[in-house]
Amino acid sequence: MSEIDIIKETYEKIKNMEIRGAGRIGRAAAKALKEYALKISNLSEEEFKNKMKEAGDLLISARPTAVSLPNAVKYVLKGLNEENPKEKIIERADEFINSSLKAIENIGKFGANRIKDGDTILTHCNSEAAISVIKTAYDEGKDIKVFCTETRPRNQGYITAKTLYDYGIDVTLIVDSAVRYFIKDIDIVVVGADAITANGCLVNKIGTSQIALIANESRVPFLTAAETYKFHPKTIVGELIEIEERDPEEVTTFEEKYKGIKIRNPAFDVTPAKYIDAIITEIGLIPPQGAWYIIEKYFGWLEK
Ligand SMILES: O=P(O)(O)OC[C@H]1O[C@H](OP(=O)(O)O)[C@H](O)[C@@H]1O
């Protein structure tokens, strides 16, 4: 096994979604960069830097939408501009991983303040940050129920349902198209985030924007749980976020006779800021209009 295989293995796992979830892919990339930096030796400083940059580029190319991935890589690789780059890379990778885990914990605490005793919460897909909010509310002794959507085509909602059920929470699984049918039973919607744009839009699992629209129509608060590394720095200069379109076979396969039927499989959609009541971050709840401030404050170090 050559050193670069550490990076290639993580790249493959992120690409085929063996490792998935915006936070998890960011931490996996940071860990791979650390392990790679530890393995490569006998190189000049310049060679080391070039190899680390190539590794970072490969990891970033695994999936295009969740900004946690490039944000994690850029955070770690900033160590290349400092003295003792190898040590700095290792230090910064650990820093990113630990601060990510701490952020999820804090999001849980802040978000749980918005959950009332007796609430029924709707969530979509499988988000560590949203689950942290739900589990924390439950840990505080609140009597809560949770509705989970299946989240076609990959059904990550099943993971959420099982995780919360194992935790002792009252869980109901519904098909994605049943959200409007059940919205009268829902008190609050909490979902995760793959990216937040400078104008406060949420990029998250396909179907999120429909849920937000339904919640808005029914005056049910819609919140997203997003660590600050989910904020997309380049949207501040007008860059658009690429929506990943995945293999049609994830949706279905038709027999030969029907091969002419086109199948589209976008993995994410965009929820406009006007449907979002609050973004729960590790530094507190912010209105979507505050996204610009977060990007400016936390990503000043990124090239713009
Ligand atoms: O970072 P956490 O909160 O875990 O997840 C955030 C989001 O990442 C997931 O994407 P995918 O399943 O990897 O495509 C979902 O869209 C989820 O809402």
The ligand as a MOL file (V3000), in Angstrom:
LIG
                    3D

  0  0  0     0  0            999 V3000
M  V30 BEGIN CTAB
M  V30 COUNTS 18 18 0 0 0
M  V30 BEGIN ATOM
M  V30 1 O -23.4780 17.0710 8.8670 0
M  V30 2 P -24.7520 16.3890 9.2170 0
M  V30 3 O -25.6160 17.2270 10.1340 0
M  V30 4 O -24.5310 14.9910 9.7590 0
M  V30 5 O -25.5580 16.1340 7.8640 0
M  V30 6 C -25.9200 17.1820 7.0240 0
M  V30 7 C -26.5180 16.6910 5.7680 0
M  V30 8 O -25.6540 15.7650 5.1070 0
M  V30 9 C -26.4530 14.7700 4.4420 0
M  V30 10 O -26.0690 14.5880 3.1090 0
M  V30 11 P -25.6410 13.1270 2.5160 0
M  V30 12 O -26.5050 12.0650 3.1200 0
M  V30 13 O -24.1800 12.9530 2.8210 0
M  V30 14 O -25.8800 13.2660 1.0320 0
M  V30 15 C -27.8770 15.2730 4.5380 0
M  V30 16 O -28.2590 16.1470 3.5020 0
M  V30 17 C -27.8390 15.9520 5.8840 0
M  V30 18 O -28.9290 16.8290 6.1090 0
M  V30 END ATOM
M  V30 BEGIN BOND
M  V30 1 2 1 2
M  V30 2 1 2 3
M  V30 3 1 2 4
M  V30 4 1 2 5
M  V30 5 1 5 6
M  V30 6 1 6 7
M  V30 7 1 7 8
M  V30 8 1 7 17
M  V30 9 1 8 9
M  V30 10 1 9 10
M  V30 11 1 9 15
M  V30 12 1 10 11
M  V30 13 2 11 12
M  V30 14 1 11 13
M  V30 15 1 11 14
M  V30 16 1 15 16
M  V30 17 1 15 17
M  V30 18 1 17 18
M  V30 END BOND
M  V30 END CTAB
M  END
